[in-house]
């Protein structure tokens, strides 16, 4: 369904029209569904998206583009987080420098 929807869009066109008060609407929908919206931050979804993309091996320039950030630093420093297994995997990829 998404592919069909996007096929009708120009290359630079927005995929969806998002209402101005999207965060407020999300809170109201959660409340209507019986889910507590207290303690939830709308931007946590963006953090999760950025982190999942980075954890999947997507390069940070692409993550920056997906999140619509103007600066690489915002994406790297604020909207992506490392999991311990990612850190350990990175360390395991270092070359073996043993002599002999």
VMD Tcl script that draws the C-alpha trace (Angstrom):
set ca {
  {0.00 0.00 0.00}
  {2.86 2.35 0.82}
  {4.61 1.65 -2.47}
  {1.37 2.41 -4.34}
  {0.89 5.65 -2.38}
  {4.45 6.82 -2.99}
  {4.33 5.98 -6.71}
  {2.00 8.94 -7.18}
  {4.40 11.39 -5.53}
  {7.07 13.50 -7.17}
  {10.64 12.68 -6.09}
  {10.89 15.66 -3.71}
  {7.24 15.66 -2.56}
  {6.32 14.84 1.03}
  {5.06 11.31 1.45}
  {2.35 12.40 3.89}
  {0.76 15.60 5.08}
  {1.35 15.65 8.83}
  {-0.95 17.87 10.91}
  {0.63 20.79 12.76}
  {-0.35 19.40 16.16}
  {0.74 15.83 15.53}
  {2.16 15.27 19.03}
  {-1.08 16.47 20.62}
  {-3.09 14.20 18.33}
  {-0.86 11.23 19.23}
  {-1.42 11.88 22.95}
  {-5.20 12.12 22.44}
  {-5.21 8.87 20.43}
  {-3.21 7.09 23.13}
  {-5.58 8.36 25.80}
  {-8.60 7.23 23.73}
  {-7.06 3.77 23.39}
  {-6.64 3.56 27.16}
  {-2.86 3.99 27.00}
  {-1.28 6.53 29.29}
  {0.42 9.26 27.29}
  {1.98 10.76 30.42}
  {5.71 10.34 30.42}
  {5.85 9.80 26.65}
  {7.66 12.23 24.44}
  {6.72 12.50 20.78}
  {10.39 12.85 19.88}
  {11.19 9.49 21.45}
  {9.84 7.98 18.23}
  {12.50 9.90 16.27}
  {15.22 8.72 18.66}
  {14.04 5.13 18.22}
  {13.96 5.47 14.44}
  {17.47 6.96 14.30}
  {18.89 4.38 16.68}
  {17.28 1.43 14.89}
  {18.55 2.66 11.51}
  {22.09 3.14 12.84}
  {22.00 -0.24 14.60}
  {20.96 -1.84 11.33}
  {24.15 -0.53 9.73}
  {22.58 2.36 7.82}
  {25.20 5.08 7.36}
  {24.61 8.18 9.46}
  {24.31 10.49 6.44}
  {21.29 8.45 5.35}
  {19.87 8.51 8.90}
  {20.33 12.30 8.86}
  {18.34 12.50 5.63}
  {15.54 10.23 6.89}
  {15.15 12.29 10.06}
  {15.31 15.56 8.11}
  {18.17 17.07 10.09}
  {20.26 19.93 8.74}
  {23.38 18.89 10.62}
  {25.18 15.60 10.95}
  {26.02 16.42 14.57}
  {22.34 16.60 15.57}
  {21.73 13.15 14.13}
  {24.88 11.57 15.55}
  {24.93 13.23 18.97}
  {21.23 13.45 19.81}
  {19.11 11.08 17.74}
  {21.18 7.89 17.69}
  {22.26 5.82 20.66}
  {24.58 2.85 20.97}
  {23.64 -0.48 22.43}
  {26.25 -2.42 24.39}
  {26.23 -5.21 21.79}
  {27.03 -2.66 19.06}
  {30.00 -1.41 21.04}
  {31.25 -4.96 21.63}
  {30.78 -5.82 17.95}
  {32.81 -2.75 16.97}
  {35.62 -3.72 19.30}
  {35.67 -7.28 17.91}
  {36.17 -5.82 14.42}
  {39.48 -4.23 15.38}
  {42.47 -5.95 13.79}
  {44.53 -8.42 15.80}
  {47.83 -6.70 16.59}
  {49.52 -9.62 18.33}
  {53.17 -10.10 17.38}
  {54.37 -13.61 16.63}
}
mol new
graphics top color blue
foreach p $ca { graphics top sphere $p radius 0.5 }
foreach p [lrange $ca 0 end-1] q [lrange $ca 1 end] { graphics top cylinder $p $q radius 0.2 }
display resetview
